[in-house]
Amino acid sequence: MKKVIAIVLLLTVLSCGGFCMISADALRERANVTVKENVLYGDRSYAEGATVFTRAEYDYHLFWDTKYKVGKIPTCETEYSFSAKKQYRDSERRQYGVILELDIKYGVNLAIPAEEQSGISKAFRELYDETKPGEEKKRMIRLQDYYEYYPIRVSFDLPGTLWQGNSYEGLSPDSQKNEMEVWERFNEFFRIPVPKDLPAFEISVSRSERGDSIGIGTGIIGREFYLRGTNVYTSDRCFFSIGNRLGYLEGYEEEFVDTSLIPGGYGIYSVSYRNVRDETNTNGNLTSWHQNYDTGIDADSLTMVFPLEQSVEVNQIMVNPDETKLLLLTRERDELYFTVIDIASMKELQKFKVCDDKYYVVNENDDFIAIEGDENISVIALQPNGEYELSFSVPINEEINVNSVHKGISTVMDFDGERLVTVDPIYERQYSGFETCSFSMAVYTKDGLMYYAEYDSSLSVIADTGNYNYNILPLEFRVELE
C-alpha cells in the first residue's frame, strides 16, 4: 500500500509541474523492478532461455517495460517512462467477417396490419388484435406454419466494407437497392427448409388498462436452429461455415437441417469483397466513403468452395500468413481434426487427427498453432517444407494448473520445435478481479509438462481498495524462446 501511495504522490507532484525537479537517480530507482521465482514443478533447465516481456502502466502516466530471462542466474531489466499526457494502448479491433443469423423477428408491429405482415410478427400482431386493454392472451404456435425457409439476416464486418447494418430506413433508393441485392442473394442461396415436425411453443401479449403499454413473451422453441458458424478473411475473400444442427431436445436424436437446396450443399463458403473506404477523404476523426454508395460485397461471387460431410462440425477456420492455405479445425465422430486446403485449387493437402478434446481454445501463431483443450494441450507446427505436423498432444497437469483459472484466455506462447512455453498473468488472489504484473510459466514437451513456476513481480502491489485502477496493471505479456 505504501508503494501505491508513493505513486499517487508522484503523480500529484508531476501534475504540478515538478517532473523537471526529479533527479535521474530517482527515475532509475523506479526502474528497479524485481521478479521472484517460485518453482512449483519440474526442472528449470527446460525453461532456460525463455524471456518474458511485460509492459505495465499506472493511471496511463507511468510505464514499465520489463524483460525477465529465466536461467540459473536470471536477469531482469526494466525501462521506466513517464508521460504527462495520458497514453492509452491502441488495440486492433477484431473483425468478424460474414455474419449470418436467423432473421426471426419477435414483437408487435403496429405500423402495418396483420394481413400485411409475415412470420412470427404476424402471429404477434394477430394475438394483439384479439387482446383487450388490461388483458393478457397466450397462444401455442409452430414455426413451420409461418416460414417455409429460415429467414436469413446477413451483415459484414470486413476491412473497408461499408455495410454493417440491417436497417434500410433513411437510405436512398440506390443505396437500398444495393443492400437489398446482397440480402436477397444470401437468402436465395441459403434456402434451408424449416422442419415440419418442430414442436409448438407459446407466445403471449399483454396490454395495460389504458391499452398504451404492450408486453410480449415467448417460450422456448424446441430444437432451435443456430445458423452462425465461423469464418476467416484474406485481403479480398471471406471464407465461412454455417451451423447445420438443430438444438438438442430430450427424446430426439441429433438432427440436421436440410442443406440440399444450398448450391453445392453443406461445406465451406466464400464471398469476395473489396475495400470501398476512401482513406484520402477525412473530416477530423471521421472517415468518409466513396461518393457512389457500395457495400463492397460481390454477392454474385457467393459460392460453396469445399464440400463437407453432414456430420462434420467446423469449429475454426484460419488462414496461413501468405494467404495461400486454409486451416480447418473440425469435429468428426467426437475427434478433433486439422485440415489444410490449398486456396488456389480448394483441394485438400493434409488432414490428421489432433486429439479428443471437446472444448478448447486455439492460440494461433505464424509458425505453430497450440490448442489448449479440457484435457490435453496440442501443438501443430509448420515445417520447413511448408507442411504442418502434429508435434505432440499431451495431458494438461490439472493439479499444477488448478489455480490458473483464466488459462487459455490471455495465454501467450512460443514454440522452438521441442518446447512449448506458455505464460499467463496471475490474477489478484482474493477476488481474481484483475490481472497483476506477476505471471506463471509452464513448459511442455512431447513427454508432457516439464516445468511450472510462478514469478512474483514487485510491481504487483495490491491497493486496499475496490478500484482496480489504483493498481499497477499489465498492458501486455509476451514470451520468446531462444
C-alpha positions in Angstrom: 0.0 0.0 0.0 2.9 2.4 0.7 4.2 1.9 -2.8 0.8 2.8 -4.3 0.6 5.9 -2.1 4.1 6.9 -3.2 3.0 6.6 -6.9 -0.1 8.7 -6.2 2.1 11.4 -4.6 4.4 11.2 -7.5 1.6 11.9 -9.9 0.5 14.8 -7.8 4.0 16.3 -7.9 4.2 15.8 -11.7 0.8 17.3 -12.3 2.1 20.4 -10.5 5.0 20.8 -12.9 7.5 19.1 -10.6 8.7 16.5 -13.2 11.7 18.5 -14.1 12.8 18.6 -10.5 13.0 14.8 -10.2 16.6 13.6 -10.3 17.9 10.9 -12.7 18.7 8.7 -9.7 15.0 8.8 -8.7 14.0 7.8 -12.2 16.5 4.9 -12.2 15.2 3.7 -8.9 11.7 3.5 -10.3 13.1 1.1 -12.9 14.4 -1.2 -10.2 11.8 -3.9 -10.7 12.4 -7.3 -9.2 10.9 -10.7 -10.1 10.9 -13.6 -7.6 10.8 -17.1 -9.0 8.8 -19.8 -7.2 9.3 -23.2 -8.9 6.3 -25.5 -8.2 7.0 -28.4 -10.5 9.8 -29.8 -12.7 13.2 -28.8 -13.7 14.1 -25.1 -14.5 16.5 -26.2 -17.2 13.5 -26.8 -19.5 12.7 -23.1 -19.3 16.2 -21.7 -19.6 16.4 -19.1 -22.4 12.7 -18.2 -22.1 12.3 -14.4 -21.9 9.1 -12.8 -20.7 8.4 -9.2 -21.8 5.9 -7.2 -19.7 4.6 -3.7 -20.3 2.8 -2.3 -17.3 1.2 1.1 -16.5 -0.2 3.2 -13.7 -3.1 5.6 -14.4 -1.9 5.8 -18.0 1.0 8.1 -17.0 3.7 5.8 -15.6 5.0 2.9 -17.7 7.4 0.0 -17.1 8.8 -2.2 -19.8 10.4 -5.3 -18.1 12.4 -8.1 -19.7 12.9 -11.2 -17.5 15.1 -14.1 -18.7 14.9 -17.5 -17.0 18.2 -19.1 -16.1 20.5 -20.3 -13.3 21.3 -16.7 -12.9 18.1 -14.9 -14.1 18.3 -11.4 -15.5 15.7 -8.6 -15.1 15.9 -5.3 -16.9 13.3 -2.5 -16.8 12.8 0.7 -18.7 10.7 3.3 -16.8 9.0 6.2 -18.5 6.6 9.0 -17.6 4.1 10.8 -19.8 2.4 14.0 -18.6 -0.4 13.3 -21.1 -2.3 10.1 -20.6 -1.4 7.4 -23.1 -3.8 4.7 -24.0 -3.0 1.4 -25.6 -4.0 1.0 -29.2 -5.5 -2.3 -29.9 -6.5 -3.6 -33.3 -10.2 -4.3 -33.4 -11.2 -7.8 -34.3 -13.4 -8.0 -37.4 -15.9 -10.8 -37.7 -16.2 -11.2 -41.5 -19.6 -12.5 -42.7 -22.2 -12.7 -40.0 -25.2 -14.9 -40.7 -28.1 -15.2 -38.3 -31.7 -16.1 -38.4 -34.0 -13.1 -39.1 -37.0 -14.2 -36.9 -38.4 -11.0 -35.5 -40.3 -11.1 -32.2 -42.7 -8.3 -31.2 -45.8 -6.4 -32.1 -45.6 -4.1 -35.2 -48.4 -1.6 -35.0 -47.3 0.3 -38.1 -49.0 -2.2 -40.5 -52.0 -4.5 -40.2 -51.5 -8.3 -39.6 -52.5 -9.3 -43.1 -49.5 -7.3 -44.5 -47.1 -8.9 -42.1 -45.3 -12.3 -42.2 -43.6 -14.7 -40.0 -43.8 -14.5 -36.2 -44.5 -10.8 -36.4 -47.8 -11.7 -38.0 -48.7 -14.1 -35.2 -47.9 -11.5 -32.5 -50.0 -8.8 -34.3 -52.9 -11.2 -34.7 -52.8 -12.0 -30.9 -52.5 -8.3 -30.1 -55.6 -7.5 -32.1 -57.5 -10.1 -30.1 -56.2 -8.8 -26.7 -58.3 -6.1 -25.0 -56.8 -3.4 -22.7 -56.0 -4.8 -19.3 -55.8 -8.4 -20.6 -53.1 -10.9 -21.5 -53.5 -13.6 -24.1 -51.4 -16.6 -24.9 -51.2 -18.9 -27.9 -49.4 -22.0 -29.0 -47.9 -21.7 -32.5 -45.5 -23.6 -34.7 -42.6 -22.0 -36.5 -43.2 -24.1 -39.7 -46.7 -22.6 -40.0 -45.2 -19.2 -40.6 -41.9 -19.9 -42.5 -41.2 -22.3 -45.4 -37.5 -21.5 -45.2 -35.5 -20.0 -42.4 -35.2 -16.2 -43.0 -31.6 -15.1 -43.0 -30.1 -11.9 -41.7 -26.7 -11.0 -43.1 -24.1 -8.3 -42.2 -20.5 -7.8 -42.9 -17.5 -6.7 -40.7 -14.6 -6.7 -43.1 -11.7 -4.3 -43.8 -13.0 -1.4 -45.8 -16.6 -2.6 -46.2 -19.4 -0.1 -45.8 -22.4 -2.2 -44.8 -22.6 -3.4 -41.2 -26.2 -2.8 -40.5 -29.6 -4.3 -41.3 -31.8 -1.3 -41.5 -32.9 0.3 -44.8 -34.7 3.2 -43.3 -33.3 6.6 -44.4 -31.3 5.2 -47.2 -31.5 6.5 -50.8 -33.3 4.2 -53.3 -29.9 3.3 -54.9 -28.3 2.5 -51.6 -31.3 0.4 -50.5 -31.2 -1.4 -53.8 -27.5 -2.2 -53.4 -28.0 -3.7 -49.9 -31.2 -5.5 -50.8 -29.5 -7.2 -53.7 -26.9 -8.6 -51.3 -29.5 -9.5 -48.7 -31.7 -11.3 -51.2 -28.8 -13.1 -52.8 -27.8 -14.6 -49.4 -31.4 -15.6 -48.6 -31.8 -17.2 -52.0 -28.5 -19.0 -51.7 -29.0 -20.3 -48.2 -32.5 -21.8 -48.6 -32.9 -24.1 -45.6 -36.4 -25.5 -45.1 -38.0 -25.3 -41.6 -38.6 -28.8 -40.4 -42.3 -29.9 -40.5 -42.2 -31.6 -37.1 -40.9 -28.9 -34.8 -42.8 -28.8 -31.5 -45.2 -25.9 -30.8 -44.2 -23.1 -28.4 -46.0 -20.4 -26.6 -46.3 -16.6 -27.4 -48.1 -14.1 -25.2 -49.2 -10.5 -25.5 -50.4 -8.3 -22.6 -51.9 -4.7 -22.7 -52.1 -2.2 -20.0 -55.5 -0.9 -18.7 -55.1 2.2 -21.0 -54.0 0.0 -23.8 -50.9 2.1 -24.5 -48.4 -0.3 -23.0 -47.6 -3.7 -24.5 -45.8 -6.7 -23.1 -44.8 -9.8 -25.1 -43.4 -13.2 -24.2 -42.2 -16.3 -25.9 -41.5 -19.8 -24.8 -38.6 -22.0 -25.8 -38.6 -23.1 -29.4 -37.9 -26.8 -29.3 -34.8 -27.8 -31.4 -33.8 -24.3 -32.3 -31.5 -23.9 -35.3 -28.3 -21.8 -34.8 -27.0 -20.7 -38.2 -23.9 -18.8 -37.3 -20.7 -20.5 -38.0 -17.0 -19.4 -38.1 -15.0 -17.6 -40.7 -11.7 -16.1 -41.7 -10.9 -13.5 -44.4 -8.0 -12.7 -46.7 -7.3 -9.4 -48.4 -10.2 -9.9 -50.9 -12.2 -13.0 -49.8 -14.0 -14.3 -46.8 -14.3 -18.0 -46.1 -17.1 -19.1 -43.7 -19.1 -22.0 -42.5 -22.6 -22.3 -41.2 -24.2 -24.4 -38.4 -26.3 -27.3 -39.7 -27.6 -28.9 -36.5 -30.9 -28.5 -34.6 -30.6 -27.8 -30.9 -30.7 -30.8 -28.6 -34.1 -31.7 -27.2 -34.6 -34.7 -24.8 -36.1 -37.6 -26.6 -34.7 -36.7 -30.0 -31.5 -38.0 -31.7 -29.1 -35.5 -33.2 -30.8 -34.0 -36.2 -29.5 -31.9 -39.1 -31.3 -29.2 -41.1 -31.7 -29.9 -44.8 -28.9 -28.2 -46.7 -29.6 -29.9 -50.1 -31.1 -26.7 -51.6 -27.9 -24.8 -51.0 -25.9 -24.7 -54.3 -23.1 -27.2 -53.7 -24.6 -28.3 -50.4 -23.0 -28.2 -47.0 -19.4 -27.1 -46.7 -17.1 -24.1 -46.6 -18.4 -21.0 -48.5 -16.7 -18.0 -50.0 -17.6 -14.5 -51.0 -15.4 -11.8 -52.4 -15.2 -8.2 -51.1 -13.2 -5.0 -51.8 -12.2 -2.0 -49.7 -14.6 0.8 -50.5 -13.3 3.1 -47.9 -11.8 6.4 -49.1 -8.8 6.9 -46.8 -7.9 10.2 -48.5 -11.1 11.9 -47.6 -11.2 12.6 -43.9 -13.0 15.0 -41.7 -11.4 15.2 -38.3 -11.6 11.7 -36.9 -14.3 10.7 -39.2 -13.5 8.8 -42.4 -15.8 9.4 -45.4 -16.7 6.9 -48.1 -16.8 6.9 -51.8 -19.5 9.1 -53.2 -21.1 6.3 -55.1 -22.6 4.1 -52.4 -21.3 0.5 -52.5 -21.4 -2.3 -49.9 -18.1 -3.6 -51.1 -19.6 -7.1 -51.3 -19.6 -9.1 -54.5 -22.8 -11.0 -53.9 -22.5 -12.8 -57.3 -19.3 -14.4 -56.0 -21.0 -16.3 -53.2 -20.3 -20.0 -53.6 -19.6 -23.3 -51.9 -15.8 -23.9 -52.3 -15.1 -27.0 -50.2 -17.7 -29.7 -49.5 -18.1 -31.4 -46.1 -19.9 -34.4 -44.8 -23.1 -33.6 -42.9 -21.7 -34.9 -39.7 -18.6 -32.7 -39.8 -18.8 -29.7 -37.4 -16.5 -26.7 -38.3 -15.0 -25.3 -35.1 -12.5 -22.9 -36.6 -11.2 -21.6 -39.9 -7.7 -20.0 -40.2 -5.5 -18.8 -43.0 -1.7 -19.0 -43.2 0.3 -15.8 -43.2 0.8 -15.7 -47.0 -2.9 -16.4 -47.6 -2.3 -19.5 -49.7 -3.9 -22.1 -47.4 -7.0 -22.5 -45.3 -6.5 -24.3 -42.0 -9.6 -26.0 -40.5 -10.3 -27.5 -37.1 -13.3 -29.8 -37.4 -15.0 -32.2 -35.0 -15.7 -35.6 -36.5 -17.0 -38.5 -34.5 -16.1 -36.8 -31.3 -12.5 -36.3 -32.5 -10.7 -33.1 -33.4 -9.1 -33.0 -36.9 -6.8 -30.5 -38.6 -7.2 -30.0 -42.4 -5.0 -28.0 -44.8 -6.6 -26.7 -48.0 -4.9 -25.0 -50.9 -6.9 -21.8 -51.6 -6.0 -21.6 -55.3 -7.5 -25.0 -56.1 -9.5 -25.6 -52.9 -8.1 -29.1 -52.8 -7.3 -30.9 -49.5 -3.5 -31.1 -48.9 -3.3 -32.6 -45.4 -5.6 -34.0 -42.8 -4.8 -35.6 -39.4 -6.3 -36.2 -36.0 -5.3 -33.8 -33.2 -7.0 -35.0 -30.0 -10.3 -36.0 -28.4 -10.9 -32.7 -26.6 -14.5 -31.4 -26.8 -13.8 -27.9 -25.6 -10.6 -25.9 -26.3 -9.0 -22.6 -27.0 -6.8 -22.0 -30.1 -3.6 -20.0 -29.9 -2.7 -19.1 -33.4 0.8 -18.1 -34.4 2.7 -17.7 -37.7 4.6 -21.0 -37.4 2.6 -23.0 -34.9 -0.9 -23.5 -33.6 -1.4 -24.5 -29.9 -4.7 -26.0 -28.8 -5.5 -25.9 -25.1 -8.3 -28.4 -24.5 -10.2 -29.6 -21.5 -7.7 -32.5 -21.1 -4.8 -32.0 -23.5 -2.5 -29.4 -24.9 -1.6 -30.0 -28.5 0.9 -28.3 -30.9 0.7 -28.2 -34.7 3.9 -26.8 -36.2 4.7 -25.5 -39.6 7.7 -27.5 -41.1 10.4 -26.1 -43.4 8.8 -27.9 -46.4 5.6 -26.0 -45.9 3.6 -28.9 -44.4 2.1 -29.0 -40.9 2.8 -31.7 -38.4 1.4 -32.6 -35.0 4.4 -32.1 -32.8 2.7 -33.5 -29.7 -0.6 -33.8 -27.8 -0.1 -34.4 -24.1 -2.3 -34.2 -21.0 -2.5 -30.9 -19.0 -1.4 -31.3 -15.4 -4.6 -30.2 -13.6 -3.1 -30.3 -10.2 -0.4 -27.8 -11.1 -2.7 -25.5 -13.1 -5.7 -25.6 -10.8 -5.2 -22.0 -9.7 -4.8 -20.8 -13.3 -8.5 -20.2 -13.8 -8.0 -17.9 -16.7 -5.6 -20.2 -18.6 -6.3 -20.2 -22.3 -7.9 -16.8 -22.4 -4.9 -14.5 -22.2 -2.1 -17.1 -22.6 0.9 -16.1 -24.7 3.2 -18.8 -26.1 6.3 -19.7 -28.0 7.5 -22.9 -29.5 11.0 -23.8 -30.6 10.3 -27.2 -32.2 10.6 -29.1 -29.0 9.4 -26.9 -26.1 6.1 -25.1 -25.8 6.3 -22.3 -23.2 3.1 -20.7 -22.0 2.8 -17.6 -19.9 -0.3 -16.4 -18.1 -0.8 -13.4 -15.8 -1.5 -14.1 -12.2 -4.8 -12.6 -11.0 -5.3 -10.8 -7.8 -5.7 -13.7 -5.3 -8.7 -12.6 -3.2 -11.3 -12.0 -5.9 -9.5 -12.8 -9.2 -10.7 -9.3 -10.1 -7.8 -8.2 -12.3 -4.5 -9.2 -13.7 -1.3 -8.3 -11.8 2.2 -7.9 -13.2 3.1 -11.3 -11.8 2.9 -14.3 -14.1 3.0 -18.1 -14.3 5.1 -20.1 -16.8 4.6 -23.7 -18.0 6.8 -25.7 -20.4 5.6 -28.7 -22.3 7.4 -31.2 -24.5 6.3 -34.5 -26.1 6.8 -36.0 -22.6 4.2 -33.7 -21.1 4.5 -30.9 -18.5 8.2 -30.5 -17.6 8.2 -27.2 -15.7 5.8 -24.9 -13.9 6.6 -21.8 -11.9 5.2 -18.6 -10.7 7.0 -15.3 -10.9 6.1 -12.5 -8.4 6.8 -9.0 -9.7 7.5 -6.2 -7.3 5.0 -4.1 -9.4 2.2 -6.4 -8.2 1.2 -4.1 -5.3 -2.4 -4.6 -4.4 -4.2 -1.5 -3.2 -6.6 -1.8 -0.3 -9.5 -0.5 -2.5 -12.1 -1.9 -4.7 -10.9 0.3 -7.6 -8.5 -1.8 -9.7 -7.3 1.4 -11.4 -5.4 2.2 -8.2 -3.0 -0.7 -9.0 -0.2 -1.1 -11.5 -1.7 -3.1 -14.3 -0.1 -5.1 -17.1 -0.8 -3.9 -20.6 0.9 -6.8 -22.4 2.7 -10.0 -21.9 5.0 -11.7 -24.5 7.3 -14.6 -24.3 10.2 -15.8 -26.6 12.3 -18.9 -26.6 16.0 -18.8 -27.7 
